[in-house]
Amino acid sequence: SAVFLPLPLPAIMCFIGLLVISGHPENIESDDQTEPADAVPLTQRAVVGIICLLLLVISCQLLVSQFFYQKAQNAKEPLQVYQTLQIAINIYHNIYYYHSLMADVSLSLADSLAKKDPIENNDKILMAKLIPQAINEAKTAVKLSPTTAESYEKAGIIYKNLIGVVPEADKYSLTYFQQATIFNPVSPVYQSQ
């Protein structure tokens, strides 16, 4: 599913900034020492230009990271999803739903390794990395979006799936589901957990 990106706002701000920067160059470059009242000073143009450049960089980062996020969602193999999603997070790491998906993928990969018979040493080492990563990614999603019920739900689900594997996972799962209920009290999903 498509996710709305807040790209229009930085793009609009860049456009307005570029309008301010464009000003009236013919009035500023003239030999006359008196600048018209509507001319924008060079220092203000420089500041607006730097701000526009930063907004453009952030917008590009969001766009590229969203491309990789969408690519990860469309990938067929769990390892490909994991690797592509890691690229999206490395490019722009402040989007909670990237981390929520990474928590799911990490736990899914660990679960698939646990179902192997026999489990090889390399798989055990990888599982020992993936389980804490799933927990950390779920916690990061909560940290990035502390008022979104979905981020708490994801953390609750991760811990619920780790009951018997991680100490006190049941307690953490219940706590996260209770938090989700605070932000979405009418959801029957959270009430049943």
C-alpha positions as CSV (number, residue, x, y, z in Angstrom):
1,S,0.0,0.0,0.0
2,A,1.1,3.5,-0.7
3,V,2.2,5.7,2.1
4,F,1.8,9.5,2.1
5,L,5.1,11.3,2.4
6,P,5.3,14.8,3.7
7,L,7.2,15.9,0.5
8,P,4.8,18.6,-0.7
9,L,5.5,20.9,2.3
10,P,9.3,21.0,1.8
11,A,8.8,21.3,-1.9
12,I,6.4,24.3,-1.4
13,M,8.8,25.8,1.1
14,C,11.7,25.5,-1.5
15,F,9.6,27.1,-4.1
16,I,8.8,30.0,-1.9
17,G,12.4,30.3,-0.9
18,L,13.5,30.3,-4.5
19,L,11.0,33.1,-5.1
20,V,12.5,35.1,-2.3
21,I,16.0,34.4,-3.5
22,S,15.2,35.5,-7.0
23,G,14.3,39.0,-5.7
24,H,15.3,41.8,-8.0
25,P,18.9,41.2,-9.0
26,E,19.0,44.1,-11.4
27,N,18.4,46.5,-8.5
28,I,21.1,45.0,-6.2
29,E,23.8,44.8,-8.8
30,S,23.4,48.4,-9.9
31,D,26.1,51.0,-9.3
32,D,23.6,53.1,-7.4
33,Q,24.2,52.8,-3.6
34,T,20.5,53.1,-2.7
35,E,18.7,49.8,-2.9
36,P,15.0,49.9,-3.4
37,A,12.8,48.9,-0.4
38,D,11.6,45.7,-2.0
39,A,15.1,44.3,-2.8
40,V,16.2,41.3,-0.7
41,P,19.6,41.7,0.9
42,L,22.3,39.2,-0.1
43,T,22.6,37.8,3.4
44,Q,18.9,37.0,3.5
45,R,19.1,35.4,0.1
46,A,22.0,33.2,1.3
47,V,20.2,32.1,4.4
48,V,17.0,31.3,2.5
49,G,19.2,29.5,-0.1
50,I,20.8,27.3,2.5
51,I,17.5,26.5,4.0
52,C,16.1,25.6,0.6
53,L,19.1,23.4,-0.1
54,L,18.6,21.6,3.2
55,L,14.9,21.1,2.5
56,L,15.8,19.8,-0.9
57,V,18.3,17.3,0.5
58,I,15.8,16.1,3.1
59,S,13.1,15.7,0.5
60,C,15.5,13.7,-1.7
61,Q,16.4,11.5,1.2
62,L,12.7,10.9,2.0
63,L,12.0,10.1,-1.6
64,V,14.8,7.7,-2.1
65,S,14.2,6.0,1.3
66,Q,10.5,5.6,0.4
67,F,11.5,4.1,-2.9
68,F,13.5,1.4,-1.1
69,Y,10.7,0.9,1.5
70,Q,8.2,0.3,-1.3
71,K,10.7,-2.0,-3.0
72,A,11.1,-3.9,0.3
73,Q,7.3,-4.3,0.6
74,N,7.2,-5.8,-2.9
75,A,10.1,-8.2,-2.5
76,K,9.3,-11.8,-2.4
77,E,12.1,-13.3,-0.4
78,P,12.4,-12.4,3.4
79,L,16.2,-11.8,3.1
80,Q,15.6,-9.5,0.2
81,V,13.0,-7.6,2.2
82,Y,15.4,-7.3,5.1
83,Q,18.3,-6.1,3.0
84,T,16.3,-3.5,1.0
85,L,14.5,-2.2,4.1
86,Q,17.9,-1.8,5.8
87,I,18.9,0.4,2.9
88,A,15.8,2.5,3.4
89,I,16.5,2.9,7.1
90,N,20.1,3.8,6.5
91,I,19.0,6.6,4.1
92,Y,16.3,8.0,6.4
93,H,15.9,6.4,9.8
94,N,13.2,8.7,11.4
95,I,10.1,7.0,10.0
96,Y,8.4,4.7,12.5
97,Y,6.8,2.3,10.0
98,Y,10.2,1.4,8.5
99,H,11.2,0.2,11.9
100,S,7.9,-1.6,12.5
101,L,8.3,-3.5,9.3
102,M,12.0,-4.3,10.1
103,A,10.9,-5.7,13.5
104,D,8.5,-8.0,11.7
105,V,11.0,-9.1,9.1
106,S,13.8,-9.7,11.7
107,L,11.4,-11.8,13.8
108,S,10.2,-13.7,10.8
109,L,13.8,-14.5,9.7
110,A,14.7,-15.6,13.2
111,D,11.5,-17.8,13.3
112,S,12.4,-19.4,9.9
113,L,15.9,-20.2,11.2
114,A,14.5,-21.7,14.4
115,K,12.4,-24.1,12.3
116,K,15.4,-25.6,10.5
117,D,16.3,-29.1,11.5
118,P,19.0,-29.3,12.5
119,I,19.9,-25.7,13.4
120,E,23.4,-25.0,12.5
121,N,25.8,-22.8,14.6
122,N,25.8,-20.0,12.1
123,D,22.0,-20.0,12.2
124,K,22.0,-19.8,16.0
125,I,24.4,-16.9,15.9
126,L,22.2,-15.1,13.4
127,M,19.1,-15.8,15.5
128,A,20.9,-14.3,18.5
129,K,21.3,-11.1,16.5
130,L,17.8,-11.0,14.8
131,I,15.7,-11.4,18.0
132,P,17.3,-8.4,19.8
133,Q,17.1,-6.5,16.5
134,A,13.3,-7.2,16.3
135,I,12.9,-5.9,19.8
136,N,15.0,-2.8,19.2
137,E,13.3,-2.0,16.0
138,A,9.9,-2.2,17.7
139,K,11.1,0.0,20.5
140,T,12.5,2.5,17.9
141,A,9.1,2.6,16.2
142,V,7.5,3.5,19.6
143,K,10.2,6.1,20.3
144,L,9.7,7.7,16.9
145,S,5.9,7.7,17.1
146,P,5.0,7.7,20.8
147,T,1.3,8.6,20.2
148,T,0.6,6.1,17.5
149,A,-1.3,3.0,18.6
150,E,0.1,0.9,15.8
151,S,3.7,1.3,17.0
152,Y,2.7,0.1,20.5
153,E,0.7,-2.8,18.9
154,K,3.8,-3.8,16.8
155,A,6.0,-3.9,20.0
156,G,3.2,-5.9,21.8
157,I,3.1,-8.4,18.9
158,I,6.9,-8.8,18.8
159,Y,7.0,-9.5,22.5
160,K,4.0,-11.8,22.4
161,N,5.7,-13.9,19.8
162,L,8.8,-14.1,22.0
163,I,7.1,-15.4,25.1
164,G,9.2,-18.3,26.3
165,V,12.2,-17.0,24.4
166,V,12.8,-13.6,26.0
167,P,12.5,-13.2,29.8
168,E,9.4,-11.2,30.8
169,A,8.2,-11.0,27.2
170,D,4.6,-11.6,28.4
171,K,4.8,-8.6,30.8
172,Y,6.3,-6.3,28.1
173,S,3.7,-7.5,25.6
174,L,0.8,-6.7,27.9
175,T,2.3,-3.2,28.7
176,Y,2.6,-2.3,25.0
177,F,-0.9,-3.5,24.3
178,Q,-2.2,-1.4,27.2
179,Q,-0.4,1.6,25.7
180,A,-2.0,0.9,22.3
181,T,-5.4,0.9,24.0
182,I,-4.7,4.3,25.4
183,F,-4.2,5.8,22.0
184,N,-6.9,3.8,20.3
185,P,-9.4,2.8,23.0
186,V,-12.1,1.6,20.6
187,S,-10.0,-1.0,18.9
188,P,-11.2,-4.5,19.7
189,V,-7.8,-5.9,18.6
190,Y,-6.0,-4.3,21.5
191,Q,-8.8,-5.2,24.0
192,S,-8.5,-8.9,23.1
193,Q,-4.8,-9.0,23.7
